[in-house]
Amino acid sequence: MDSKNTLNVPESSLPRLVIIGGGFAGITLIKALNKNDFQIVLIDQNNYHTFQPLLYQVATGGLEPDSIAYPLRKYVKRFGNLFFRLAEVQQLLPEKKQLITSHGTLKYDYLVVATGARTNYFGNTNLECYTMGMKSVPEALNLRSLILQNLEQAIVTKDPLKRQALMNFVIIGGGPTGVELAGALAELKRFVFKEEYHDLKMDDMQVFLIEGSPKLVGGMSEKSSKRTLGFLKKLGVQVFLNCRINDYDGHKVEIENGTPIPSENVIWAAGIKAAPVAGMEQAATGHGGRLLTDEYSCVKGFENCFAVGDVALMEGDIHYPKGHPQVAPVAIQQAELLAKNLSRLVHQKTLKPFRYTDKGSMATIGRKKAVVDVTGMFFSGTFAWFVWLFVHLMSIVGFKNRLATLLQWFSNYINFNSALRLIIRPYQPKQ
Ligand SMILES: Cc1cc2nc3c(=O)[nH]c(=O)nc-3n(C[C@H](O)[C@H](O)[C@H](O)COP(=O)(O)OP(=O)(O)OC[C@H]3O[C@@H](n4cnc5c(N)ncnc54)[C@H](O)[C@@H]3O)c2cc1C
């Protein structure tokens, strides 16, 4: 046993491939890799995979967290040379081909960085400190608690200004996440809170969606964007386009050229930046700090080091000169090809370059409306919503999770009365 190997991974005659990150890219790699070619070690700071597209449903009490999280150990149970270690990778020492983690060091022969992205506050420390992010299950649960606690507080406060601030929900960022969250909150107000908080004047609850650009769901078609705006307005969401946030002090949102909005519930859904590990500072990066890779996912200037998914910005695809979108299908497709290319590499075969197949994009607004862009076609409304439902259901990892989600959605669809509005762990402000 290597004395430096404090993660207790046994020695092997096979080359060691370490994957950092069990997100969409990481788990796809685990599934697609030829297990006879490598000893594989998956490292993640969580012991579960998170299905991020449905985090907003956890935050709004539509789904329980277990439905969108999947234990990473389930992937390793069938393979003797596949290991999982629960650890945070803190430093990469590329010249030694070694990783320093929260539980020790580990040498690698090949490394795949699949660490995804984190919330980008663009250097505004107030926004970072006082707004709520939604990038992980704990953050989504924290948001759920905040929403419920603030409504409880609104009931008991005697100060009408404070009450209004507690009942104003401001979502910053009109991408799919912001739109989906705004729709879900507006429907909660209409169908659930009005009944359950009958001693609060629920008409006073306001949902604001603030977007800096001229359109919502920017990556989608003009038709989708317009229809999304129409759906949200119908639900009573106040949408501000071309509107920038100057600051937020925890009580009042300062907007450019506009009246400040008093609010104790501000959700930041306006940007992400890549999350490479420390030690990669000398790597070339592109927009959003993404690691530049070639068409084979090799990180430029690093030996036997690859990056896939949100953390990477691949150059060379003429259809995506600014890089591929940071979405799950890109992470999955890159990982699928990399798995094959890694085997080709050890067998000294020619590698294949990556080409992205865009299968379309979609967003849901409330529980019976969605917009879908697929191969130049656009559709919206209830049919689009069923398509959204089906695609998301089939993408959730694990049969049990799929079944649980289907049952919860079915129950919510019929009576809109899920019992997930519990404050189990009270809201915890950021440190
Ligand atoms: C709220 C939200 C909604 C979204 N909705 C959609 C959608 O509808 N459709 C869509 O296609 N995409 C959506 N996305 C984007 C999609 O989730 C990402 O593109 C996808 O998760 C990227 O996969 P990944 O494997 O690169 O990274 P991730 O899935 O983010 O996984 C990264 C993994 O790395 C681990 N990790 C990070 N750093 C370390 C470290 N130092 N040490 C150990 N482990 C580490 C993390 O714990 C995590 O498990 C959404 C994202 C969010 C946040």
The ligand as an SDF file (V2000), in Angstrom:
LIG
                    3D

 53 58  0  0  0  0  0  0  0  0999 V2000
  -31.4950   25.1790   -9.9820 C   0  0  0  0  0  0  0  0  0  0  0  0
  -30.9440   24.5590  -11.2480 C   0  0  0  0  0  0  0  0  0  0  0  0
  -31.8090   24.1760  -12.2600 C   0  0  0  0  0  0  0  0  0  0  0  0
  -31.3120   23.6080  -13.4230 C   0  0  0  0  0  0  0  0  0  0  0  0
  -32.2040   23.2190  -14.4080 N   0  0  0  0  0  0  0  0  0  0  0  0
  -31.7410   22.5870  -15.5040 C   0  0  0  0  0  0  0  0  0  0  0  0
  -32.6400   22.0910  -16.4820 C   0  0  0  0  0  0  0  0  0  0  0  0
  -33.8630   22.2410  -16.3590 O   0  0  0  0  0  0  0  0  0  0  0  0
  -32.1290   21.4280  -17.5510 N   0  0  0  0  0  0  0  0  0  0  0  0
  -30.7790   21.2250  -17.7000 C   0  0  0  0  0  0  0  0  0  0  0  0
  -30.3560   20.5830  -18.6680 O   0  0  0  0  0  0  0  0  0  0  0  0
  -29.9110   21.7040  -16.8090 N   0  0  0  0  0  0  0  0  0  0  0  0
  -30.3490   22.3710  -15.7190 C   0  0  0  0  0  0  0  0  0  0  0  0
  -29.4660   22.8440  -14.7800 N   0  0  0  0  0  0  0  0  0  0  0  0
  -28.0230   22.7060  -15.0550 C   0  0  0  0  0  0  0  0  0  0  0  0
  -27.5440   21.3040  -14.7670 C   0  0  0  0  0  0  0  0  0  0  0  0
  -27.9590   20.9090  -13.4830 O   0  0  0  0  0  0  0  0  0  0  0  0
  -26.0300   21.2900  -14.8990 C   0  0  0  0  0  0  0  0  0  0  0  0
  -25.6880   21.6340  -16.2150 O   0  0  0  0  0  0  0  0  0  0  0  0
  -25.4540   19.9290  -14.5600 C   0  0  0  0  0  0  0  0  0  0  0  0
  -25.7210   19.6140  -13.2050 O   0  0  0  0  0  0  0  0  0  0  0  0
  -23.9540   19.8980  -14.8090 C   0  0  0  0  0  0  0  0  0  0  0  0
  -23.4540   18.6390  -14.4600 O   0  0  0  0  0  0  0  0  0  0  0  0
  -21.9840   18.4690  -13.8970 P   0  0  0  0  0  0  0  0  0  0  0  0
  -21.7770   17.0060  -13.7280 O   0  0  0  0  0  0  0  0  0  0  0  0
  -21.0420   19.2330  -14.7310 O   0  0  0  0  0  0  0  0  0  0  0  0
  -21.9940   19.1960  -12.4720 O   0  0  0  0  0  0  0  0  0  0  0  0
  -22.9040   18.9450  -11.2040 P   0  0  0  0  0  0  0  0  0  0  0  0
  -24.1240   18.1900  -11.5410 O   0  0  0  0  0  0  0  0  0  0  0  0
  -23.0490   20.2930  -10.5840 O   0  0  0  0  0  0  0  0  0  0  0  0
  -22.0050   18.0390  -10.2660 O   0  0  0  0  0  0  0  0  0  0  0  0
  -20.8130   18.4690   -9.7030 C   0  0  0  0  0  0  0  0  0  0  0  0
  -20.4570   17.5290   -8.5560 C   0  0  0  0  0  0  0  0  0  0  0  0
  -19.1360   17.8170   -8.1250 O   0  0  0  0  0  0  0  0  0  0  0  0
  -19.0690   17.7930   -6.7050 C   0  0  0  0  0  0  0  0  0  0  0  0
  -17.9360   18.6430   -6.3200 N   0  0  0  0  0  0  0  0  0  0  0  0
  -17.7270   19.9290   -6.6690 C   0  0  0  0  0  0  0  0  0  0  0  0
  -16.5510   20.3700   -6.1610 N   0  0  0  0  0  0  0  0  0  0  0  0
  -16.0310   19.3370   -5.4580 C   0  0  0  0  0  0  0  0  0  0  0  0
  -14.8290   19.1750   -4.7120 C   0  0  0  0  0  0  0  0  0  0  0  0
  -13.9320   20.1520   -4.6070 N   0  0  0  0  0  0  0  0  0  0  0  0
  -14.6150   17.9930   -4.0980 N   0  0  0  0  0  0  0  0  0  0  0  0
  -15.4950   16.9840   -4.2140 C   0  0  0  0  0  0  0  0  0  0  0  0
  -16.6540   17.0830   -4.9280 N   0  0  0  0  0  0  0  0  0  0  0  0
  -16.9020   18.2420   -5.5540 C   0  0  0  0  0  0  0  0  0  0  0  0
  -20.4330   18.3210   -6.2870 C   0  0  0  0  0  0  0  0  0  0  0  0
  -20.7570   17.9140   -4.9800 O   0  0  0  0  0  0  0  0  0  0  0  0
  -21.3500   17.7040   -7.3340 C   0  0  0  0  0  0  0  0  0  0  0  0
  -21.8450   16.4430   -6.9400 O   0  0  0  0  0  0  0  0  0  0  0  0
  -29.9200   23.4310  -13.5980 C   0  0  0  0  0  0  0  0  0  0  0  0
  -29.0490   23.8160  -12.5940 C   0  0  0  0  0  0  0  0  0  0  0  0
  -29.5590   24.3780  -11.4210 C   0  0  0  0  0  0  0  0  0  0  0  0
  -28.6150   24.7970  -10.3180 C   0  0  0  0  0  0  0  0  0  0  0  0
  1  2  1  0
  2  3  1  0
  2 52  2  0
  3  4  2  0
  4  5  1  0
  4 50  1  0
  5  6  2  0
  6  7  1  0
  6 13  1  0
  7  8  2  0
  7  9  1  0
  9 10  1  0
 10 11  2  0
 10 12  1  0
 12 13  2  0
 13 14  1  0
 14 15  1  0
 14 50  1  0
 15 16  1  0
 16 17  1  0
 16 18  1  0
 18 19  1  0
 18 20  1  0
 20 21  1  0
 20 22  1  0
 22 23  1  0
 23 24  1  0
 24 25  2  0
 24 26  1  0
 24 27  1  0
 27 28  1  0
 28 29  2  0
 28 30  1  0
 28 31  1  0
 31 32  1  0
 32 33  1  0
 33 34  1  0
 33 48  1  0
 34 35  1  0
 35 36  1  0
 35 46  1  0
 36 37  1  0
 36 45  1  0
 37 38  2  0
 38 39  1  0
 39 40  1  0
 39 45  2  0
 40 41  1  0
 40 42  2  0
 42 43  1  0
 43 44  2  0
 44 45  1  0
 46 47  1  0
 46 48  1  0
 48 49  1  0
 50 51  2  0
 51 52  1  0
 52 53  1  0
M  END
$$$$
